Amino acid sequence: MRTLALLLPVLLACPGPGADGPALHFDRSPETAAAELPFSDAVRVGELLFVSGQLGVRPGTTELVPGGIEAETRQCLENIRAILERNGSGLERVVKCTAFLADMDEWARMNAVYRTYFGAALPARSALGVGGGLAFDARIELECIAAVGMGKRPTR
């Protein structure tokens, strides 16, 4: 419901056909550009930031951190934190996450790490297993949507 509440102002601000839409900002780090990866790290539209899926790789490399699902989850979230902060947001402003897991048997171990980054104000989330695997043989990929330029997300 919070995601819909955040999306509604963006959708209502979108003009009809032929008119210019809301301003878009494409954030592409030098590391992403140097690796010739075909995506932006994040795209901002209005007061929402859409963060591309992040793997548990060290910034500027395609090398997965050692240590399995826990270490990769931590690195994914650190990568997301850096992108959010670079764009004027933070983990406390994340409203939606999607987790892609190479092995759903690792779901509980991923959750244990994930919880330490969000505390009690957990974003809406979907998690799914990917039978065909993830890039670089990663165990997890996380993407998210966050608020930018608005008040803090309510906590309970």
C-alpha positions in Angstrom: 0.0 0.0 0.0 2.9 2.4 0.8 4.4 1.7 -2.7 1.0 2.7 -4.3 0.8 5.8 -2.1 4.3 6.8 -3.3 3.6 5.9 -6.9 0.3 7.7 -7.2 1.7 11.3 -7.1 4.3 10.3 -9.8 1.6 8.8 -12.0 -0.7 11.8 -11.5 2.2 14.1 -12.4 2.7 12.3 -15.7 1.3 14.5 -18.5 -0.7 13.0 -21.4 0.7 11.8 -24.7 3.0 14.2 -26.5 3.9 16.2 -23.4 7.1 16.1 -21.5 6.9 13.7 -18.6 8.5 14.1 -15.2 12.2 14.7 -15.2 14.3 11.6 -15.3 17.8 11.4 -13.8 20.0 8.4 -14.8 22.7 7.6 -12.2 25.6 5.6 -13.8 28.7 5.3 -11.7 32.2 5.4 -13.3 32.6 1.8 -12.2 29.4 0.7 -14.0 30.5 2.6 -17.1 34.0 1.2 -17.0 32.7 -2.4 -16.8 30.6 -1.6 -19.8 27.5 -2.8 -18.1 24.3 -1.9 -20.1 22.3 -0.3 -17.3 22.2 2.6 -14.9 22.8 2.0 -11.2 19.6 3.9 -10.4 16.9 6.0 -12.2 15.1 8.8 -10.4 11.6 9.8 -11.5 9.9 12.4 -9.4 10.5 11.5 -5.7 11.2 7.8 -6.4 14.5 6.2 -7.0 14.6 2.8 -8.8 17.8 1.0 -7.9 19.0 -1.7 -10.3 19.6 -5.2 -9.1 22.8 -5.5 -7.1 25.0 -8.5 -6.6 27.4 -9.3 -3.8 30.3 -8.0 -5.8 33.0 -5.5 -4.6 32.4 -2.1 -6.1 34.2 -1.6 -9.4 34.7 -5.4 -10.0 32.7 -8.4 -11.1 34.2 -10.4 -8.3 31.8 -11.9 -5.8 32.8 -11.6 -2.1 33.7 -14.9 -0.5 31.5 -16.4 2.2 28.3 -17.5 0.6 24.8 -16.1 0.9 25.4 -14.1 4.1 28.5 -12.3 2.8 26.8 -11.7 -0.6 23.6 -10.3 1.0 25.7 -7.9 3.1 27.6 -6.7 0.1 24.4 -6.3 -2.0 23.0 -4.1 0.8 26.2 -2.1 1.1 26.2 -1.5 -2.7 22.5 -0.4 -2.5 23.3 1.8 0.5 26.1 3.6 -1.5 23.8 4.1 -4.5 21.0 5.4 -2.3 23.2 7.8 -0.4 24.8 9.1 -3.7 21.2 10.0 -4.8 20.1 11.7 -1.6 18.3 8.7 0.0 19.1 5.9 2.4 18.1 2.5 3.5 15.5 4.0 5.9 13.7 5.3 2.8 13.4 2.1 0.9 9.8 1.2 0.3 10.1 -2.0 -1.8 12.7 -4.7 -2.4 12.8 -7.7 -4.6 15.2 -10.5 -3.8 16.2 -13.1 -6.4 17.8 -16.2 -4.9 19.8 -18.9 -6.7 18.6 -21.3 -4.0 15.5 -20.8 -2.0 16.9 -23.1 0.7 19.1 -20.1 1.6 16.1 -17.8 2.2 16.3 -17.9 6.0 20.1 -17.2 6.0 19.5 -14.3 3.6 16.7 -13.0 5.9 18.9 -13.0 9.0 21.3 -10.6 7.3 18.6 -8.5 5.6 16.8 -7.8 8.9 20.0 -6.2 10.3 19.9 -3.5 7.6 16.2 -2.5 8.0 15.3 -3.0 11.6 11.6 -2.7 12.5 10.5 -0.6 9.5 10.7 -3.3 6.9 10.0 -2.4 3.3 7.5 -4.3 1.3 9.3 -7.2 -0.3 9.1 -10.1 -2.8 11.5 -13.0 -2.9 11.8 -15.6 -5.6 14.0 -18.4 -6.7 15.6 -18.2 -10.1 16.1 -21.6 -11.7 18.4 -20.4 -14.4 20.9 -18.8 -12.0 22.2 -15.3 -11.6 25.0 -13.3 -13.3 28.5 -14.3 -12.2 27.0 -17.4 -10.3 25.8 -15.1 -7.6 23.7 -16.5 -4.7 21.5 -13.3 -4.5 20.5 -10.2 -6.4 18.5 -7.4 -4.7 16.8 -4.4 -6.3 14.8 -1.7 -4.6 12.6 1.4 -4.8 13.3 4.3 -2.4 11.8 7.7 -1.6 13.9 10.7 -2.4 13.3 14.3 -1.4 10.4 13.5 1.0 10.1 13.2 4.8 11.4 10.1 6.6 9.5 6.9 6.2 7.2 6.2 9.1 8.5 3.7 11.7 6.6 1.5 14.1 
